[in-house]
Amino acid sequence: MSRRAVGLALLAVTCGEARVAQPAPAPASVATPAATATTPATESVPTTNSPTLVVEADDRTCASDGDCTAILTQCSMCEGACTGVRVDRAARYDGKLDCAGYHGVVCNYDCRPSFKIEAPRCVAGRCESVRIR
């Protein structure tokens, strides 16, 4: 809100009026600044490497939720950093994601099941890590 609008609003309140005064539109000769797109903060942070663990499609097949667990597949710890995988095939991916040299965005979010933000679910025959609502 502009200073003029705030001043008019205060004047209206002081005078006992119950409405908020609206500022007059800018004259046609005054250029109105165009809206500019801004880059989200997460995109402006330089990342030196961004390791991603790819889970094979065959390792994600399921018949029920009990067939699935979730593993971390990105070092960012942001939403979407976990992927569902079959419980009996999860060990294949242990230690495969090396985040020791990762420099980039790290979110305050942990999708691994022990943190109870996301849970492994069998969705249309495929293990997924799904946010708990």
C-alpha positions in Angstrom: 0.0 0.0 0.0 1.4 3.4 -0.9 2.1 6.2 1.6 -0.7 8.2 0.1 -3.2 5.4 0.6 -2.1 4.8 4.2 -2.4 8.6 4.8 -5.9 8.6 3.3 -6.9 5.5 5.4 -5.6 7.2 8.6 -7.5 10.4 7.7 -10.7 8.4 7.1 -10.3 6.6 10.5 -9.5 9.9 12.3 -12.6 11.5 10.8 -14.8 8.6 11.9 -15.5 7.2 8.5 -15.8 3.4 8.3 -14.4 3.1 4.8 -10.8 2.9 3.6 -10.1 5.5 1.0 -8.7 4.3 -2.3 -5.9 6.1 -4.0 -6.7 7.8 -7.3 -5.4 6.1 -10.4 -2.0 7.3 -11.8 -2.3 9.8 -14.6 -1.9 8.3 -18.1 1.5 10.1 -18.5 3.0 8.2 -15.6 4.5 4.9 -16.6 3.4 2.0 -14.4 6.2 -0.5 -13.8 5.6 -3.8 -15.4 5.5 -7.0 -13.3 8.8 -8.8 -13.4 9.3 -12.5 -12.8 11.5 -13.4 -10.0 13.5 -16.6 -9.6 12.7 -18.6 -6.5 15.5 -18.7 -4.0 16.0 -22.4 -4.5 16.9 -21.8 -8.1 19.4 -19.1 -7.5 21.6 -21.2 -5.2 24.5 -22.6 -7.1 24.8 -26.4 -7.0 28.1 -28.0 -7.7 26.7 -31.4 -8.1 23.3 -33.0 -7.8 23.5 -36.7 -7.5 20.3 -38.6 -8.2 19.6 -42.3 -7.5 17.5 -43.9 -10.2 15.4 -46.8 -9.1 14.7 -49.5 -11.8 11.0 -49.9 -12.8 11.1 -53.6 -11.9 12.2 -52.7 -8.4 9.0 -50.6 -7.9 6.3 -53.1 -8.8 3.8 -54.0 -6.0 0.5 -55.6 -5.1 -0.1 -53.9 -1.7 1.4 -51.1 0.5 3.2 -53.8 2.5 5.4 -54.6 -0.5 6.8 -51.0 -0.5 9.3 -48.9 1.4 10.8 -45.5 0.5 14.4 -44.6 -0.1 16.2 -41.2 -0.5 17.0 -40.6 -4.1 18.2 -36.9 -4.0 20.6 -35.1 -1.6 18.4 -32.0 -1.3 16.0 -33.5 1.3 13.2 -31.5 -0.4 9.8 -32.9 -1.1 10.0 -35.4 -3.9 13.5 -36.6 -2.8 12.2 -40.1 -1.9 11.0 -42.8 -4.2 9.1 -46.0 -3.5 10.8 -49.3 -3.9 10.0 -52.9 -3.2 11.0 -53.9 0.4 12.8 -57.0 -0.9 14.9 -54.9 -3.4 15.6 -51.9 -1.3 19.0 -53.3 -0.1 20.3 -53.0 -3.7 20.2 -49.2 -3.3 21.9 -49.0 0.2 24.9 -46.7 0.0 24.4 -45.9 -3.7 23.5 -42.2 -3.1 26.7 -40.4 -2.1 25.9 -36.9 -0.8 29.3 -36.3 0.8 30.3 -33.8 -1.9 26.9 -32.3 -2.4 26.7 -28.5 -2.3 23.3 -27.1 -2.9 19.9 -26.5 -1.6 19.0 -28.6 1.5 15.4 -28.4 2.7 14.0 -28.9 6.1 12.0 -31.9 5.0 12.7 -35.6 5.3 10.6 -37.9 3.2 12.0 -41.2 4.7 9.2 -43.2 6.4 10.7 -42.9 9.9 9.9 -39.1 9.9 6.1 -39.7 9.1 5.9 -37.0 6.5 5.6 -39.4 3.6 4.7 -43.1 3.5 5.4 -45.8 1.0 2.3 -46.8 -0.9 1.4 -49.1 -3.7 -0.3 -46.9 -6.3 -1.5 -48.5 -9.5 0.9 -51.4 -9.1 4.0 -49.2 -8.5 5.7 -48.3 -5.2 5.5 -44.5 -4.5 6.5 -42.3 -1.6 3.3 -40.4 -0.8 2.8 -37.4 1.4 0.7 -38.2 4.5 -2.3 -35.8 4.6 
